[in-house]
Amino acid sequence: MAGSEASSKDSNWMALREDDGRAYLVNNVPGEVKIKGLGRFDPSVLLEGYSLGDRITVGQKSLTIVEAALPEARRNMNRRAQTIGIKDSGFLISWMGIGTGSRVLEGGHGSAGLAMNLANVMGSKGYLISVENRPEHAEVGRSNMERLAEFSTDFPSWNLLEMDLQNAASEVTGICGELDAAIIDIAEPWTVVSEISQTLRIGGRIACYCPTTAQLEKSWNKVEEDGLVVEFAGEIIERRWSKAGKGGVRPGNQPMGHTAFLLIAAKIANLEED
Ligand SMILES: C[S@@+](CC[C@H](N)C(=O)[O-])C[C@H]1O[C@@H](n2cnc3c(N)ncnc32)[C@H](O)[C@@H]1O
């Protein structure tokens, strides 16, 4: 998709938000729809006379009508493969300097968890290339991205390549030239590091998302073997706090879960010849 034409705040998408943060995305156009958790209704009839910011009752639920944005899209996304969450995608985006106008590859695309976070910050001048080799996963990711594009003001130019990352380099550079950043989230990242790092500009960065220590070590060895310089290796630990029953705030009871180790490496210039 040359994404920008699909992006508009003039879209009819909105979100119906429960007070606890759960939200349902609704496209306010005529025709009956079935929305999991809300039931069957015609949005154009249900929402007639209501505006953003109003409270509405649907069945037993009292909801606030809000703009549809990334948090609502993430809560409503279709899922098939395991997704990268905001804890890790936020860090990757910041460390790798991804922003307006960046040229970025991400693969495997899976359900588009990471891709949605990337698209949200890249602006209409950015190029996002997603790569996925399983058609059934590509279909789920595409549905999530297409819906996000419909209500984003500034969606990047987005291409989903349904192919193996091992063969993607020439296709990628054919679309946008050299990349600023590439994020690899597959079971064996080290098998595609050489192919993908070819597509980076000097100074560009590659990240490998590694749920296990074995994946981290193999990817680390591979990026160094290919002459890249590791800038960050480690994990981002999130610890939520809650309000205590008898007053005060304290760390919550939920365990601190593991997601993945992140490896970020930069491409540097070759050594000068004597
Ligand atoms: C863990 S999921 C990716 C999740 C995604 N990053 C997200 O945040 O939603 C891994 C995906 O990589 C795909 N994959 C695995 N090996 C691949 C390869 N060599 N080339 C392209 N895609 C691959 C799998 O089919 C799967 O959909």
The ligand as an SDF file (V2000), in Angstrom:
LIG
                    3D

 27 29  0  0  0  0  0  0  0  0999 V2000
    7.0050  -13.5930   16.4280 C   0  0  0  0  0  0  0  0  0  0  0  0
    6.2890  -13.3210   14.8690 S   0  0  0  0  0  0  0  0  0  0  0  0
    6.5200  -11.5910   14.5490 C   0  0  0  0  0  0  0  0  0  0  0  0
    5.6510  -10.7060   15.3570 C   0  0  0  0  0  0  0  0  0  0  0  0
    5.6830   -9.2600   14.9630 C   0  0  0  0  0  0  0  0  0  0  0  0
    7.0090   -8.7010   15.0280 N   0  0  0  0  0  0  0  0  0  0  0  0
    4.7140   -8.4470   15.8220 C   0  0  0  0  0  0  0  0  0  0  0  0
    5.1790   -7.6090   16.6100 O   0  0  0  0  0  0  0  0  0  0  0  0
    3.5050   -8.6880   15.7080 O   0  0  0  0  0  0  0  0  0  0  0  0
    7.4620  -14.0040   13.7620 C   0  0  0  0  0  0  0  0  0  0  0  0
    6.9960  -14.0090   12.3330 C   0  0  0  0  0  0  0  0  0  0  0  0
    8.1200  -14.1840   11.4880 O   0  0  0  0  0  0  0  0  0  0  0  0
    7.7340  -14.9590   10.3870 C   0  0  0  0  0  0  0  0  0  0  0  0
    8.9990  -15.5010    9.8360 N   0  0  0  0  0  0  0  0  0  0  0  0
    9.7880  -16.4690   10.3800 C   0  0  0  0  0  0  0  0  0  0  0  0
   10.8820  -16.6470    9.6260 N   0  0  0  0  0  0  0  0  0  0  0  0
   10.8030  -15.7700    8.5890 C   0  0  0  0  0  0  0  0  0  0  0  0
   11.6410  -15.4830    7.4770 C   0  0  0  0  0  0  0  0  0  0  0  0
   12.7930  -16.1200    7.3050 N   0  0  0  0  0  0  0  0  0  0  0  0
   11.2530  -14.5330    6.5880 N   0  0  0  0  0  0  0  0  0  0  0  0
   10.0750  -13.8660    6.7730 C   0  0  0  0  0  0  0  0  0  0  0  0
    9.2330  -14.0970    7.8190 N   0  0  0  0  0  0  0  0  0  0  0  0
    9.5950  -15.0440    8.7130 C   0  0  0  0  0  0  0  0  0  0  0  0
    6.7800  -15.9850   10.9770 C   0  0  0  0  0  0  0  0  0  0  0  0
    5.9380  -16.5250   10.0000 O   0  0  0  0  0  0  0  0  0  0  0  0
    6.0390  -15.1340   12.0010 C   0  0  0  0  0  0  0  0  0  0  0  0
    4.8600  -14.5910   11.4600 O   0  0  0  0  0  0  0  0  0  0  0  0
  1  2  1  0
  2  3  1  0
  2 10  1  0
  3  4  1  0
  4  5  1  0
  5  6  1  0
  5  7  1  0
  7  8  2  0
  7  9  1  0
 10 11  1  0
 11 12  1  0
 11 26  1  0
 12 13  1  0
 13 14  1  0
 13 24  1  0
 14 15  1  0
 14 23  1  0
 15 16  2  0
 16 17  1  0
 17 18  1  0
 17 23  2  0
 18 19  1  0
 18 20  2  0
 20 21  1  0
 21 22  2  0
 22 23  1  0
 24 25  1  0
 24 26  1  0
 26 27  1  0
M  CHG  2   2   1   9  -1
M  END
$$$$
